[in-house]
Amino acid sequence: MAKYDWSDGPATLGAHSLAKHTILREYIERYIPILTKGGTVPLKLMLIDGFAGGGQYVVEGQGNTLHPGSPLILINAVRSICEQARRNGQKKCLESC
């Protein structure tokens, strides 16, 4: 289990967590449109990451490049999905959109 320290700014994100973030984002971006496809009632969906860390990290080996943590990844993915749904003429795909 990785231990991160935010006492002196963003923690350094390891490769294993970066992979988790990539999988999480891609999964949500594919999962929600499938759930809401053809739906006439907005979906009520609760997303919980039981292993969420801090809001931002620096990526190991990439200097001071900031990378969002899983809570921000989930929020940004849902916002992106809602924007895309509106562009496609769907009034509301999720209750929070």
Secondary structure, 3 states (H helix, E strand, C coil): CCCCCCCCCCEEECHHHHHHHHHHHHHHHHHHHHHHCCCCCCECCCCCCCCCCCCEEEECCCCCCEEECHHHHHHHHHHHHHHHHHHCCCCCCECCC
